[in-house]
């Protein structure tokens, strides 16, 4: 499989080299790092790494992911892997997601709930938000997810079918509910999780938690209430 990795970053100067260094290079074809307006020199650090750097000035996690996909080489990959730049996930476990794709899944989600999480890696508000979102998805869509974790792999043709459009906190949730609506084959893969390098821009602040929670719940309701 030709595999491309997209890493959205915002002020991840210290963690990005660790993430890139742990990616199993034999398993992937290219790495695209999307600098989402960093102010700490992340872009300068990225340019010294074996990656392609893309700038996306429009703030938002979804905006960065969309820009990363748009910047992939002209010949599309077979699989896209999305991986955060904070070093909370274990990049070497990328092969676990690819194994699920090779086994027939269209979308493989790295589940922190099913895997091993370092104490304190998932803040209480993140655990609660994940459980609530997964419960509502099960209620509206009839499918049991355990996590909305950002570490995931998806087949190119499946990604194209979804028509992703969210530009901020609803990105991961949008992908998961649209995958259900389009009848994709979905696998959840247990992955490890550790304390991130630096402070989370989402669950690390009250305002970030509120904004992310609202957008995720709105996304679930938006697609769940549409006519199937």
VENUR-V551540 format. One record per pair of residues at least 24 apart in sequence whose C-alpha atoms are under 8 Angstrom apart, sorted by the first residue. I is the first residue (numbers start at 1). J is the second residue. If there is no record, write none. Layout:
i:I j:J
i:I j:J
This chain:
i:1 j:77
i:1 j:78
i:1 j:79
i:2 j:28
i:2 j:29
i:2 j:77
i:2 j:78
i:2 j:79
i:3 j:27
i:3 j:28
i:3 j:29
i:3 j:30
i:3 j:77
i:3 j:78
i:3 j:79
i:3 j:80
i:3 j:81
i:4 j:28
i:4 j:29
i:4 j:30
i:4 j:31
i:4 j:32
i:4 j:72
i:4 j:77
i:4 j:79
i:4 j:80
i:4 j:81
i:5 j:30
i:5 j:31
i:5 j:32
i:5 j:80
i:5 j:81
i:5 j:82
i:5 j:83
i:6 j:31
i:6 j:32
i:6 j:33
i:6 j:34
i:6 j:65
i:6 j:68
i:6 j:69
i:6 j:80
i:6 j:81
i:6 j:82
i:6 j:83
i:7 j:31
i:7 j:32
i:7 j:33
i:7 j:34
i:7 j:65
i:7 j:68
i:7 j:82
i:7 j:83
i:7 j:84
i:7 j:85
i:8 j:33
i:8 j:34
i:8 j:35
i:8 j:36
i:8 j:61
i:8 j:64
i:8 j:65
i:8 j:68
i:8 j:83
i:8 j:84
i:8 j:85
i:9 j:33
i:9 j:34
i:9 j:35
i:9 j:36
i:9 j:38
i:9 j:42
i:9 j:64
i:9 j:84
i:9 j:85
i:9 j:86
i:10 j:35
i:10 j:36
i:10 j:37
i:10 j:38
i:10 j:42
i:11 j:38
i:11 j:39
i:11 j:40
i:11 j:41
i:11 j:42
i:12 j:38
i:12 j:40
i:12 j:42
i:12 j:85
i:12 j:86
i:12 j:198
i:13 j:40
i:13 j:41
i:13 j:42
i:13 j:43
i:13 j:45
i:13 j:46
i:14 j:197
i:15 j:85
i:15 j:86
i:15 j:87
i:15 j:197
i:16 j:42
i:16 j:46
i:16 j:85
i:16 j:86
i:16 j:87
i:17 j:45
i:17 j:46
i:17 j:49
i:18 j:87
i:19 j:85
i:19 j:86
i:19 j:87
i:19 j:90
i:19 j:91
i:20 j:49
i:20 j:91
i:22 j:90
i:22 j:91
i:22 j:92
i:23 j:91
i:23 j:92
i:23 j:94
i:24 j:91
i:24 j:92
i:24 j:94
i:24 j:95
i:27 j:95
i:32 j:68
i:32 j:71
i:32 j:72
i:33 j:68
i:34 j:64
i:34 j:65
i:34 j:67
i:34 j:68
i:35 j:64
i:36 j:60
i:36 j:61
i:36 j:64
i:59 j:168
i:60 j:167
i:60 j:168
i:60 j:169
i:61 j:167
i:61 j:168
i:61 j:169
i:61 j:171
i:62 j:165
i:62 j:166
i:62 j:167
i:62 j:168
i:62 j:169
i:62 j:170
i:62 j:171
i:63 j:166
i:63 j:167
i:63 j:168
i:64 j:167
i:66 j:164
i:66 j:165
i:66 j:167
i:76 j:156
i:77 j:156
i:78 j:155
i:78 j:156
i:78 j:157
i:79 j:153
i:79 j:154
i:79 j:155
i:79 j:156
i:80 j:153
i:80 j:154
i:80 j:155
i:80 j:156
i:81 j:151
i:81 j:152
i:81 j:153
i:81 j:154
i:82 j:150
i:82 j:151
i:82 j:152
i:82 j:153
i:83 j:150
i:83 j:151
i:83 j:152
i:84 j:150
i:84 j:151
i:86 j:196
i:86 j:197
i:86 j:198
i:87 j:194
i:87 j:195
i:87 j:196
i:87 j:197
i:88 j:121
i:88 j:193
i:88 j:194
i:88 j:195
i:88 j:196
i:88 j:197
i:89 j:151
i:89 j:191
i:89 j:192
i:89 j:193
i:89 j:194
i:90 j:191
i:90 j:192
i:90 j:193
i:93 j:191
i:96 j:189
i:97 j:152
i:97 j:153
i:97 j:189
i:98 j:153
i:100 j:187
i:100 j:189
i:101 j:153
i:101 j:154
i:101 j:155
i:104 j:185
i:105 j:184
i:105 j:185
i:105 j:186
i:105 j:187
i:106 j:154
i:106 j:155
i:106 j:158
i:106 j:184
i:106 j:185
i:106 j:186
i:107 j:152
i:107 j:153
i:107 j:154
i:107 j:155
i:107 j:158
i:107 j:179
i:107 j:184
i:107 j:185
i:107 j:186
i:107 j:187
i:108 j:152
i:108 j:153
i:108 j:154
i:108 j:186
i:108 j:187
i:108 j:188
i:108 j:189
i:109 j:148
i:109 j:149
i:109 j:150
i:109 j:151
i:109 j:152
i:109 j:153
i:109 j:186
i:109 j:187
i:109 j:188
i:109 j:189
i:110 j:147
i:110 j:149
i:110 j:150
i:110 j:151
i:110 j:152
i:110 j:188
i:110 j:189
i:110 j:190
i:110 j:191
i:111 j:146
i:111 j:147
i:111 j:148
i:111 j:149
i:111 j:188
i:111 j:189
i:111 j:190
i:111 j:191
i:112 j:147
i:112 j:149
i:112 j:190
i:112 j:191
i:112 j:192
i:112 j:193
i:113 j:146
i:113 j:147
i:113 j:190
i:114 j:146
i:114 j:189
i:114 j:190
i:114 j:191
i:115 j:189
i:115 j:190
i:115 j:191
i:115 j:192
i:115 j:193
i:116 j:190
i:116 j:191
i:116 j:192
i:116 j:193
i:117 j:192
i:117 j:193
i:117 j:194
i:118 j:192
i:118 j:193
i:118 j:194
i:118 j:195
i:119 j:194
i:119 j:195
i:120 j:195
i:121 j:193
i:121 j:194
i:121 j:195
i:121 j:196
i:122 j:195
i:123 j:203
i:125 j:203
i:125 j:209
i:126 j:203
i:129 j:213
i:133 j:216
i:133 j:217
i:133 j:220
i:136 j:220
i:137 j:177
i:137 j:220
i:137 j:224
i:140 j:224
i:140 j:225
i:141 j:177
i:141 j:180
i:141 j:224
i:143 j:180
i:145 j:188
i:146 j:188
i:148 j:172
i:148 j:173
i:148 j:176
i:158 j:184
i:169 j:211
i:169 j:212
i:169 j:215
i:169 j:216
i:170 j:212
i:170 j:215
i:170 j:216
i:170 j:219
i:173 j:216
i:173 j:219
i:173 j:220
i:174 j:219
i:174 j:220
i:177 j:220
i:177 j:223
i:177 j:224
i:178 j:223
i:181 j:228
